[in-house]
Amino acid sequence: MGSGLSGNVSWDDYSSSSNGYTAKTDGFGFSFSSRNGRFVTNNLSVGFDAQWNESETETNYGSLDQYNENKRLGFIGLWSRYYFPFIRTGWAIFPEFSIGYASYNSIFD
C-alpha cells in the first residue's frame, strides 16, 4: 500500500503597468492533495484521491477600480493505473483513469 500527501501555500504581491495605468495585485492561496492506493495484481494499482484548492486575489487599479477573485476547488474520487514496465530498467509508463466528484466555485467582483 502506498500513500502520499502534498500541499502548498502561496502569496502574490506584484505590480504591472500598461497604457499609463498601474495595477497592484495581492493574493493568498493554498492546496492540499492526498493520494492513497495499493497494487491489486502485478502492474495494476487502484486507490482513493482527495484534493482541495483555494485562492483569493485582490487587484487594485488605483482610483479606477478594484477587483476581488475567490476560487475554490474540491475533488474526491477513485483512480486506477496500469504500469507498462521497460524490461530490466526499473522504469515504467502508465495510463491513469480517475472518476469522482468535483466542485468548483469562482466569485469575481
BELLINSUL-V885378 format. One record per helix or strand of 3 or more residues. SS is the DSSP state (2 for helix, 1 for strand). FROM is the first residue (numbers start at 1). TO is the last residue. If there is no record, write none. Layout:
BEGIN
ss->SS from->FROM to->TO
ss->SS from->FROM to->TO
END
This chain:
BEGIN
ss->1 from->2 to->18
ss->1 from->21 to->41
ss->1 from->44 to->60
ss->1 from->66 to->85
ss->1 from->92 to->108
END
